[in-house]
Amino acid sequence: MLKTLFYLLLIIQSSIYSINYVFAKTTFKGGIITSSKSLPTSKPKIRKDLIFDLNKFDDSHLDKIITKKEAIRLERRIGIGAPVDRIKLHMGKTRRQAINDIVLNLNKYKDDIIWPLWTKEAIPTSFMQSAIKAHRINCDDQSFLLSLKTTWLEKLVSSKTPQYERLAIFWLNHFSVNFNMYKQKHSFFTHLKIIRDNSNKNFLSLLENILKDPAMIVYLNNEKSIAQNPNENLAREFFELFSLGEGNYTENDIKNFARYLSGNSINHITEQYKLYRYKQSTETYTAFGKKYKNDEEFFKILINHPSFGEFIALKFYQEYVDLKKPKPQDLSFLVSYFRKHDFQISEMLKGVLMLESFWSNKLSLVKSPLDLFYGTARTLNVSGKDVKSHYSLIELMETTGQKLFNPPNIAGWPVGKDWLSGQKLSLRINSISNSFSNIFNKEKKDMDTKLFEDEQSDKYNNDLKNFFDKTSKDQFAVETILLGYIPNDFATREHAYIKTYFYNVKFMGKKWKGINISFGTDKNRRSEWKALNKFTFYDGYSYPNIITNWNRSWFSDYRATRGISSSFPSGPKIDRFQQQSNQSQKLLYHLLLSMEHVLEKDKYYTRLQTNPSAKTFLSERVNEVKKILNYDSKKQTTKIYSYPANSYNLSQNDNGFKCGIERYGLNYNEIHKIKTFDTHFDNKKINDINLKLSDMLLPDLDLDFKNEDYLKVLNHEGYQLK
């Protein structure tokens, strides 16, 4: 009896230690964090200054006929540049007619941008980035990013609905994410798609989508959040930079919302949004003195905040009208108009265009580098002497301070006069005049030849397809296996493990995009409660999941997700493995069994080759699985398609793992090509409507330069304004 009691106390003591060590402050009940509490919040003050009687709005000025110069100024502000065909659309109409047409076409527009093939076909590689680096594989994420950038910019210069492109750029800056800060190309593509899919829809829907935007979640570290220890970045920026603006919320509003958002995370293989309910709290929270427990209730509270609409109205005004703050009546009109139209983005734009100040304010906005260089190229429909490709225009933008997908911080790019500070103004003037110094040159500019042959990428992909097509249902097939961290003191370490990444797996008629699992041992652990040889897996690190039963899982504060570990392929604590489904058990066996290929080709796995203890451990575990499965050496149970090797150290019959852009039919030069522009400017286009280049480029300065003297216009300081 005393002996039983002694062991019972040991178990309790061990459990308490485990909870304190692994969970930190996190306590579970039925898989949901329950101990976090909502903090008190208060109702905000009424904002009578933002209430406007829309019946008293004077719109009589909208019946004025638009002049040529007004048509140019209108187009320069609602779109990118002012091409002749767009100027013609507005001339002769009343302001009201032009606004109605702009908004009608904006509402009708459905984004038809054609994204690169890899966005559909490529499997993300970021989950095994450390192994890619260790194996010295070049996946060239910057080229993938460049393909997204030039796809966006090519659509911008070719669009017949430039008011949509202007809004897309506006929202891209408003919901700012820096790709280089975290380098997940698939989640960043999803971010761009969320922006473009919602640019002409509803502001509230856009806000809701941003909370599930995988790029925003990772950029603001929300994947590391749990209700007991929430990361406040996403909640804070949501209030301060996305919806309400500084001063219209309290710290408690932020803390409560951060806890509410703690389950919003990603699957680390797919880089896509995933809700982890066990990271959330069951509590009902409060914002601005009212309770909410779901998105619908929260957003209802948000839109009824007296200041909601003011922040975005100010940003729209400073984007389209003037860098200075609007008159109080203009601001109250915009907020009231937006509210009346349920914050439809096209109506938000319409309200701004209806303001008399939109039509009367001249040279009150500073062009961003994108506006300056791409706007000029689009106005002239010409690439210019030194602007042969998107590469040239992008370089001009970045040299003068605007990195399209890498803004300096979450607040976005500089604004207004910040674009002209220091040496930027002289650099802009010199760059614009030098780049477009010979627009009348009719010499054809050809792109360089391709750097890669398509046949190379086709061979890899076709052979890979045949590889999987010839895989029987009971065979385990994987495109490649990479190894991550292996401790040098593997033989003596208390917890020694081999971090393993499986990329593109097929087994039992099912496919997994990726699996990150560790095989290890705790045989040197002093405690008698050892798993001995084991596997360790964390939720969200496979797709689809390889674990079907999370009973007796634990929580990792470091990864902010639950983990599970079991003796494997045999041992004293095998029950967590045995509680899995038959399919999961078979998969786990074959994951370990497939490591035989790694052992056979250890020259491609330097970390394993130079670690005899780890190699011996792995070999013993593979042999153990063979005995358990009654392995038939005549039968090919597992197979691998490629190895982490370059051509210089690749054996004749082995494939090297390919993950760069050439695998998806792209090459560096092709990415940069501008398909829209002519090679020279056609004077006839403007002669037909009695315009001069000086009118198109500087409509508000009344300069009377000959077209041949357009460089004087380009050199003029006023060209930086619109």
C-alpha positions in Angstrom: 0.0 0.0 0.0 2.8 2.4 1.0 4.7 1.5 -2.2 1.7 2.2 -4.3 1.1 5.6 -2.6 4.8 6.4 -3.1 4.6 5.8 -6.8 1.3 7.8 -7.0 3.0 10.8 -5.4 5.8 10.5 -7.9 3.4 10.6 -10.7 1.6 13.6 -9.3 4.9 15.4 -8.7 6.1 14.6 -12.2 2.8 15.8 -13.7 3.0 19.1 -11.8 6.6 19.6 -12.9 5.6 18.9 -16.5 2.7 21.3 -16.5 4.8 24.1 -14.9 7.7 23.5 -17.3 5.8 23.1 -20.6 2.6 25.0 -20.2 4.0 28.0 -18.3 0.8 30.0 -17.4 -1.4 28.0 -19.7 -4.1 25.8 -18.2 -6.3 23.4 -20.3 -9.8 22.3 -19.8 -11.3 20.3 -22.7 -8.6 21.7 -25.0 -9.7 25.4 -24.5 -7.8 28.0 -22.5 -10.2 29.2 -19.9 -8.4 31.2 -17.3 -7.8 34.5 -19.2 -10.2 37.2 -18.1 -11.8 40.1 -20.0 -10.6 43.5 -18.8 -13.1 46.3 -18.2 -13.7 48.8 -21.1 -15.8 52.0 -21.4 -18.1 53.5 -23.9 -16.4 56.2 -26.1 -17.7 59.8 -26.3 -20.3 60.8 -28.8 -18.8 62.6 -31.8 -21.4 65.2 -32.9 -18.6 66.8 -35.1 -18.8 63.8 -37.4 -22.5 64.0 -38.0 -23.6 65.8 -41.2 -27.0 66.2 -42.7 -26.5 64.8 -46.2 -29.6 66.6 -47.4 -27.8 69.9 -46.9 -24.8 68.9 -49.0 -24.3 71.4 -51.9 -23.5 69.4 -55.0 -24.3 72.1 -57.6 -20.7 72.3 -58.7 -21.0 68.8 -60.0 -23.0 70.1 -63.0 -20.0 72.0 -64.4 -18.5 70.7 -67.7 -15.0 69.2 -67.3 -12.3 71.0 -69.3 -9.3 69.3 -70.8 -7.0 70.2 -68.0 -9.6 69.1 -65.4 -9.9 65.8 -67.2 -6.1 65.3 -67.0 -6.1 66.3 -63.3 -9.0 64.0 -62.6 -7.3 61.0 -64.2 -4.0 61.7 -62.5 -5.7 61.6 -59.1 -8.0 58.6 -59.5 -5.6 56.4 -61.6 -1.9 56.1 -62.4 -0.8 58.8 -64.9 -3.0 60.2 -67.6 -3.0 58.3 -70.9 -4.7 60.1 -73.8 -7.5 57.5 -74.1 -8.4 58.0 -70.5 -8.4 61.8 -70.8 -10.8 61.6 -73.7 -13.3 59.6 -71.5 -13.8 62.6 -69.1 -13.7 65.5 -71.5 -17.1 67.1 -72.2 -18.9 65.4 -69.4 -20.2 67.1 -66.3 -18.4 66.3 -63.1 -21.4 64.3 -62.0 -21.4 62.2 -65.1 -17.7 61.5 -64.9 -18.0 60.5 -61.2 -21.0 58.2 -61.9 -19.1 56.5 -64.8 -15.9 56.1 -62.7 -17.9 54.5 -59.8 -20.1 52.4 -62.1 -17.0 50.9 -63.8 -15.3 50.4 -60.5 -18.3 48.5 -59.2 -18.5 46.4 -62.4 -14.8 45.5 -62.4 -13.8 42.0 -61.5 -10.1 41.5 -61.1 -8.8 39.4 -63.9 -5.1 39.6 -63.0 -3.2 36.4 -64.1 -0.9 35.3 -61.3 2.2 33.2 -62.0 1.8 29.5 -62.3 3.7 28.8 -59.2 1.0 30.4 -57.0 -1.2 27.4 -57.9 1.3 24.6 -58.4 4.2 25.2 -56.0 4.3 23.7 -52.5 5.7 26.1 -50.0 9.3 25.6 -48.8 9.4 28.0 -45.8 8.6 25.3 -43.2 12.0 23.7 -44.0 13.9 26.9 -44.5 16.6 26.1 -42.0 17.2 22.8 -43.7 17.3 24.5 -47.1 19.9 26.8 -45.8 21.9 24.0 -44.2 21.9 22.0 -47.4 22.8 25.1 -49.4 19.8 24.8 -51.7 18.9 28.0 -53.7 15.1 28.4 -53.9 15.6 32.1 -54.7 12.5 33.5 -52.9 13.3 37.0 -54.2 12.6 35.8 -57.8 9.2 34.5 -56.7 8.6 37.9 -55.1 9.7 39.7 -58.2 7.2 37.6 -60.3 4.4 38.8 -58.0 5.7 42.4 -58.2 5.9 42.5 -62.0 2.6 40.7 -62.4 1.0 43.4 -60.3 2.8 46.3 -62.1 2.0 44.9 -65.5 -1.7 44.9 -64.6 -1.3 48.4 -63.3 0.1 49.8 -66.6 -2.3 47.8 -68.8 -5.6 48.3 -66.9 -8.6 49.9 -68.4 -9.9 50.5 -64.9 -7.1 52.5 -63.3 -9.3 53.7 -60.5 -9.3 50.1 -59.3 -5.5 49.9 -59.5 -5.1 53.2 -57.5 -7.3 51.7 -54.8 -5.4 48.4 -54.8 -2.1 50.4 -54.2 -3.9 52.4 -51.5 -5.0 49.3 -49.6 -1.6 47.6 -50.1 -0.1 50.5 -48.2 -2.9 50.7 -45.7 -2.5 47.0 -44.7 1.3 47.1 -45.0 3.4 43.9 -44.9 7.1 43.7 -45.5 7.9 40.4 -47.3 11.6 40.4 -46.4 10.8 40.4 -42.7 9.5 36.8 -42.8 9.8 35.5 -46.5 6.7 33.3 -46.9 5.9 33.7 -50.6 2.6 31.8 -50.5 1.2 33.7 -47.5 2.3 36.9 -49.2 0.5 35.9 -52.4 -2.6 35.3 -50.3 -2.1 38.8 -48.8 -2.0 40.4 -52.2 -5.0 38.4 -53.3 -7.0 39.5 -50.3 -6.1 43.1 -51.1 -7.0 42.9 -54.8 -10.2 40.8 -54.2 -11.5 43.4 -51.8 -10.2 46.7 -53.2 -13.6 47.7 -54.7 -15.9 45.9 -52.2 -16.7 46.6 -48.6 -14.3 48.1 -46.1 -15.7 46.0 -43.2 -15.2 42.8 -45.2 -11.7 43.8 -46.0 -11.1 44.4 -42.2 -12.5 41.0 -41.4 -10.3 39.3 -44.1 -7.2 41.0 -42.8 -7.6 39.3 -39.4 -7.4 36.0 -41.3 -4.6 37.1 -43.6 -1.7 34.7 -43.0 0.9 37.2 -44.1 -0.4 39.8 -41.6 -0.7 37.2 -38.9 3.0 36.1 -39.2 4.3 39.7 -39.9 2.7 40.8 -36.6 3.6 37.6 -34.7 0.1 36.5 -34.0 1.0 32.9 -34.7 3.0 33.1 -31.4 -0.1 34.2 -29.5 -2.1 32.4 -26.8 -4.9 33.7 -24.7 -2.9 33.5 -21.5 0.1 35.3 -23.0 -1.3 37.1 -26.1 0.8 39.0 -28.6 -0.8 42.4 -28.9 0.7 43.5 -32.3 -2.2 42.5 -34.5 -4.9 43.9 -32.1 -3.0 47.2 -31.6 -2.4 47.8 -35.3 -5.9 46.8 -36.1 -7.2 49.7 -34.0 -4.5 52.2 -34.6 -3.6 51.8 -38.3 -6.4 49.8 -39.8 -9.7 50.9 -38.4 -10.0 53.7 -35.8 -6.8 55.7 -35.6 -4.8 56.6 -32.5 -6.6 57.9 -29.5 -9.9 56.2 -30.1 -9.4 53.0 -28.0 -7.9 52.0 -24.7 -5.2 49.6 -23.7 -7.9 47.3 -22.3 -9.6 47.2 -25.7 -6.3 46.1 -27.2 -5.6 43.5 -24.6 -9.1 41.9 -24.8 -9.0 41.9 -28.6 -5.5 40.3 -28.5 -6.8 37.5 -26.4 -9.8 37.1 -28.7 -7.5 36.8 -31.7 -5.1 34.4 -30.0 -6.4 31.4 -32.1 -5.8 33.1 -35.4 -2.7 31.5 -36.8 -1.4 29.5 -39.8 -0.7 26.1 -41.0 3.1 26.2 -41.2 3.3 23.9 -44.2 0.7 25.7 -46.5 1.3 29.2 -45.0 -2.4 29.6 -44.9 -4.8 30.7 -42.2 -5.8 28.3 -39.5 -7.9 28.8 -36.4 -6.6 26.9 -33.3 -9.5 26.9 -30.9 -7.4 25.4 -28.0 -5.3 28.6 -28.0 -8.4 30.8 -27.5 -10.4 31.5 -24.4 -14.1 30.7 -23.8 -14.6 34.1 -22.1 -16.9 36.7 -23.5 -14.8 39.9 -24.0 -15.7 43.5 -24.1 -14.8 46.4 -26.4 -15.8 50.0 -25.9 -18.1 48.9 -23.0 -20.0 46.2 -24.9 -19.6 42.4 -24.9 -18.7 40.2 -27.8 -17.8 36.6 -28.3 -17.5 36.3 -32.2 -16.6 38.3 -35.2 -20.1 39.4 -36.0 -20.7 40.9 -32.6 -17.3 42.5 -32.5 -17.7 44.3 -35.9 -21.2 45.4 -34.9 -19.6 47.1 -31.9 -16.8 48.5 -34.0 -19.0 50.2 -36.7 -21.1 51.8 -34.0 -18.1 53.4 -32.4 -18.7 57.2 -32.8 -15.3 57.7 -34.5 -15.5 54.8 -36.9 -15.0 56.1 -40.4 -13.1 59.2 -39.5 -9.6 57.6 -39.8 -10.3 56.1 -43.2 -12.0 59.2 -44.4 -8.9 61.3 -43.5 -6.7 58.8 -45.4 -8.9 58.9 -48.5 -8.9 62.7 -48.4 -5.1 62.9 -48.2 -4.8 60.3 -50.9 -7.1 62.0 -53.4 -7.5 65.6 -52.4 -4.9 67.3 -50.2 -2.2 66.5 -47.8 -3.6 69.0 -45.4 -6.5 68.1 -43.1 -10.0 68.7 -44.6 -12.3 71.3 -43.4 -14.5 70.1 -40.6 -17.6 70.1 -42.8 -15.8 68.1 -45.5 -14.7 65.5 -43.0 -18.2 65.2 -41.3 -19.7 64.8 -44.8 -17.4 62.0 -45.8 -17.9 60.1 -42.5 -21.7 60.5 -42.7 -21.7 59.6 -46.4 -19.6 56.4 -45.8 -21.9 55.4 -43.0 -25.0 55.9 -45.1 -23.5 53.6 -47.8 -22.4 50.9 -45.3 -18.7 51.7 -45.9 -18.7 50.4 -49.5 -15.3 51.3 -50.9 -16.6 52.6 -54.2 -19.0 54.9 -52.4 -16.2 56.1 -50.2 -14.3 57.1 -53.4 -17.5 58.7 -54.8 -17.9 60.8 -51.6 -14.4 62.2 -52.0 -14.9 63.0 -55.7 -18.1 64.9 -54.8 -16.2 67.4 -52.7 -15.7 70.8 -54.3 -12.2 70.8 -52.8 -11.3 67.7 -54.9 -11.9 69.8 -58.0 -10.5 73.1 -56.8 -7.3 71.9 -55.0 -4.3 71.9 -57.4 -0.8 70.7 -56.9 -1.7 69.7 -53.4 -0.5 66.1 -53.5 3.1 64.8 -53.8 3.6 61.9 -56.2 5.1 58.7 -54.8 7.9 57.1 -56.8 5.4 54.6 -58.2 3.2 57.5 -59.3 6.1 59.4 -60.7 7.8 56.7 -62.8 5.0 54.3 -63.6 2.6 57.3 -64.0 4.9 58.9 -66.5 5.5 55.7 -68.4 1.7 55.1 -68.5 0.9 58.7 -69.6 3.4 58.4 -72.5 2.7 54.7 -73.1 6.4 54.4 -73.7 9.2 52.8 -71.8 11.8 55.5 -72.7 15.4 55.2 -73.6 16.7 53.6 -70.4 13.5 52.0 -69.2 13.5 48.8 -71.1 11.7 46.6 -68.6 10.0 46.5 -65.2 13.4 46.1 -63.7 14.3 49.6 -64.8 11.2 51.2 -63.4 11.3 49.2 -60.2 15.0 50.2 -59.7 14.0 53.9 -60.1 11.2 53.5 -57.6 13.4 51.8 -55.0 16.3 54.2 -55.5 14.0 57.1 -54.7 12.5 55.4 -51.7 9.6 53.1 -52.5 10.0 49.3 -52.3 6.7 48.1 -53.4 6.4 44.9 -51.3 8.9 45.9 -48.6 7.6 49.1 -46.9 9.8 50.4 -44.1 7.3 49.4 -41.4 3.7 48.5 -40.6 2.7 52.2 -41.1 3.6 51.8 -44.8 5.6 54.1 -47.1 6.4 57.7 -46.5 3.8 60.3 -47.4 3.7 63.8 -48.8 6.8 65.9 -48.5 8.7 63.0 -47.0 9.1 61.8 -50.6 11.0 65.0 -51.4 13.2 65.3 -48.3 17.0 65.4 -48.3 18.5 64.6 -51.7 15.3 62.8 -52.9 13.9 65.7 -54.9 17.1 66.2 -57.0 17.4 62.4 -57.4 13.8 62.2 -58.7 14.3 65.1 -61.1 17.5 63.7 -62.6 16.1 60.1 -62.7 12.9 61.1 -64.5 14.6 63.2 -67.2 17.4 60.8 -67.8 15.1 57.8 -68.0 12.7 59.3 -70.5 15.2 61.4 -72.5 14.5 59.9 -75.9 10.8 59.0 -76.1 10.6 59.8 -79.8 13.2 57.1 -80.6 11.6 54.5 -82.9 14.4 51.9 -82.4 13.0 48.6 -81.3 14.2 47.3 -77.9 14.4 43.6 -77.7 14.6 41.6 -74.5 17.6 39.5 -73.8 17.5 35.8 -74.5 16.2 33.4 -71.9 18.5 32.4 -69.1 16.9 29.0 -68.7 15.5 26.5 -71.1 11.9 25.4 -70.4 12.8 21.8 -71.3 14.9 21.5 -68.1 12.0 22.4 -65.8 9.6 20.3 -67.9 11.8 17.2 -67.5 12.0 17.6 -63.7 8.2 18.0 -63.4 7.3 15.4 -66.0 9.6 12.8 -64.4 8.2 13.7 -60.9 4.6 13.2 -62.2 5.6 9.8 -63.6 7.3 9.0 -60.3 4.1 9.5 -58.4 1.9 8.0 -61.1 3.8 4.7 -60.9 3.5 4.6 -57.1 1.2 1.8 -55.8 -1.2 2.5 -53.0 0.9 0.6 -50.4 4.1 2.3 -51.4 5.4 5.4 -49.6 6.7 8.1 -52.1 8.3 11.4 -51.3 9.7 14.1 -53.5 12.6 14.9 -51.2 13.7 14.6 -47.5 15.8 17.3 -45.8 17.5 17.2 -42.5 17.6 20.1 -40.0 19.3 20.3 -36.7 21.2 17.3 -35.4 23.1 17.9 -32.1 26.9 17.2 -32.2 26.6 15.5 -28.8 23.9 13.1 -29.9 25.3 10.2 -28.0 25.4 11.9 -24.6 22.6 14.4 -24.8 19.5 13.9 -22.6 17.1 14.8 -25.4 18.7 14.1 -28.8 16.7 14.3 -32.0 17.0 14.5 -35.8 14.8 17.2 -37.2 13.3 15.9 -40.5 11.4 17.5 -43.3 9.3 15.5 -45.8 8.3 17.5 -48.9 5.5 16.3 -51.2 4.4 12.8 -49.9 2.1 10.3 -51.3 0.9 7.2 -49.4 -2.2 5.0 -49.3 -3.9 7.1 -52.0 -3.4 10.3 -50.0 -1.0 13.3 -50.4 0.7 15.4 -47.8 2.3 18.7 -49.0 4.8 18.6 -46.2 5.6 17.0 -42.8 8.0 18.3 -40.1 8.7 15.6 -37.5 11.6 14.7 -35.2 13.0 11.3 -34.5 15.0 11.1 -31.3 15.8 9.5 -28.0 15.9 10.4 -24.3 17.8 7.4 -23.2 20.3 9.6 -21.3 17.5 11.3 -19.3 18.0 10.8 -15.6 14.3 10.3 -14.9 13.1 6.7 -15.0 10.0 7.9 -16.9 11.6 7.7 -20.3 10.1 7.3 -23.7 13.5 6.1 -25.0 13.3 6.2 -28.8 10.5 8.4 -29.9 8.9 10.8 -32.4 7.9 14.4 -31.6 5.4 16.3 -33.7 3.7 19.8 -33.3 0.2 20.7 -34.5 0.2 22.8 -37.7 3.5 21.3 -39.0 2.0 18.9 -41.5 -0.7 19.2 -44.2 -3.0 17.5 -43.8 -2.5 16.5 -40.2 -0.7 13.2 -39.4 -2.1 13.0 -35.9 -5.7 11.9 -35.3 -5.7 11.7 -31.5 -4.3 14.5 -29.4 -5.0 12.9 -26.0 -2.2 13.6 -23.5 -0.6 16.1 -25.8 1.2 19.0 -24.2 1.6 22.7 -25.1 4.8 24.4 -26.3 5.1 28.0 -25.2 8.0 28.4 -27.7 5.9 27.3 -30.7 2.6 28.4 -29.3 1.0 25.2 -30.3 0.4 21.7 -28.9 2.8 18.9 -29.4 2.7 15.1 -29.0 5.5 12.7 -28.3 5.5 8.9 -28.1 7.9 6.0 -27.8 8.5 5.0 -31.4 8.7 2.6 -33.1 8.6 0.7 -29.8 9.3 1.5 -26.2 7.8 1.9 -22.7 5.5 4.8 -23.6 4.1 3.6 -26.9 0.4 4.2 -26.0 0.3 7.7 -27.6 1.4 6.1 -30.9 -1.1 3.3 -30.5 -4.0 5.6 -29.9 -3.6 7.0 -33.5 -5.7 5.7 -36.4 -4.4 2.8 -38.4 -3.6 5.1 -41.3 -1.6 7.5 -39.1 0.3 4.6 -37.6 1.2 3.2 -41.0 2.3 6.7 -42.1 4.5 7.2 -39.1 6.2 3.8 -39.6 6.8 4.6 -43.3 8.2 8.1 -42.5 10.8 6.5 -40.4 11.3 3.6 -42.9 11.9 6.1 -45.7 15.0 7.4 -43.8 16.8 4.4 -45.3 17.2 6.5 -48.5 18.9 9.2 -46.4 21.3 6.6 -44.9 22.1 5.1 -48.3 22.8 8.6 -49.7 24.3 10.1 -46.7 26.9 12.0 -48.9 24.0 14.4 -49.6 23.3 14.8 -45.8 26.5 16.1 -44.4 25.1 16.6 -40.9 24.2 13.0 -40.6 27.3 11.7 -42.4 29.6 13.5 -39.9 27.6 12.4 -36.9 28.2 8.6 -36.3 26.0 8.4 -33.2 23.0 9.9 -35.0 23.6 7.8 -38.0 23.8 4.6 -35.9 20.6 5.6 -34.0 18.7 6.2 -37.2 19.9 2.9 -38.8 18.8 1.0 -35.7 15.4 2.6 -35.8 14.9 1.8 -39.5 15.9 -1.8 -38.9 13.4 -1.9 -36.0 10.6 -0.8 -38.3 11.6 -3.4 -40.8 11.1 -6.1 -38.2 7.8 -4.7 -37.1 6.5 -4.6 -40.7 8.0 -7.9 -41.7 9.9 -6.0 -44.4 10.3 -7.7 -47.7 13.7 -6.6 -49.2 12.4 -7.6 -52.7 9.6 -5.2 -52.5 10.1 -1.4 -52.9 8.2 -0.2 -49.9 9.4 3.4 -50.0 11.0 5.6 -52.7 12.4 9.1 -53.0 12.6 11.2 -56.1 15.3 13.8 -55.4 18.0 14.7 -53.0 19.4 18.0 -51.6 22.3 18.2 -54.0 23.6 20.4 -56.7 24.8 19.3 -60.1 28.5 19.4 -59.1 28.1 16.6 -56.4 25.1 14.7 -57.8 25.5 11.1 -58.8 24.5 10.1 -62.4 21.2 8.5 -61.6 20.1 10.8 -58.8 17.9 13.9 -59.2 18.7 17.1 -57.4 15.8 18.8 -55.6 14.6 21.9 -57.6 12.6 24.7 -55.9 13.4 27.8 -58.0 11.3 29.8 -60.4 12.6 27.9 -63.5 10.6 24.8 -62.2 7.4 26.8 -62.9 8.2 28.0 -66.4 9.8 31.3 -65.4 13.1 32.9 -66.0 14.7 36.1 -64.7 14.5 38.1 -68.0 11.0 37.0 -68.8 9.7 38.2 -65.4 10.9 41.7 -66.2 9.4 42.1 -69.6 6.8 45.0 -70.1 4.2 43.7 -72.6 2.1 46.9 -72.7 4.2 49.9 -73.7 5.2 51.0 -77.2 8.9 51.7 -77.9 8.2 55.4 -78.7 5.7 58.2 -78.2 3.1 58.8 -80.9 2.5 62.6 -81.3 -0.6 62.0 -83.3 -2.5 60.8 -80.2 -2.3 64.3 -78.6 -2.5 66.3 -81.8 -5.9 64.8 -82.5 -7.3 66.5 -79.3 -5.1 69.6 -79.5 -3.0 68.7 -76.5 0.7 69.2 -75.8 3.0 67.0 -73.7 3.3 70.0 -71.2 -0.5 69.9 -70.8 -0.5 66.2 -70.0 2.5 66.3 -67.6 1.8 69.6 -65.9 -1.8 70.6 -66.6 -1.9 73.1 -63.7 1.2 75.2 -64.6 0.1 76.6 -68.0 3.5 76.0 -69.5 3.7 76.5 -73.3 6.5 74.2 -74.3 6.9 72.5 -77.6 6.6 68.8 -77.5 10.3 68.5 -78.5 11.1 70.5 -75.3 9.4 68.0 -73.0 12.6 67.5 -71.1 12.2 71.0 -69.6 8.8 69.8 -68.3 10.3 66.7 -66.9 13.0 68.8 -65.1 10.4 71.1 -63.6 10.0 70.8 -59.9 6.2 71.1 -60.2 6.2 67.7 -61.9 6.5 66.1 -58.5 3.1 67.3 -57.6 -0.4 66.7 -58.9 
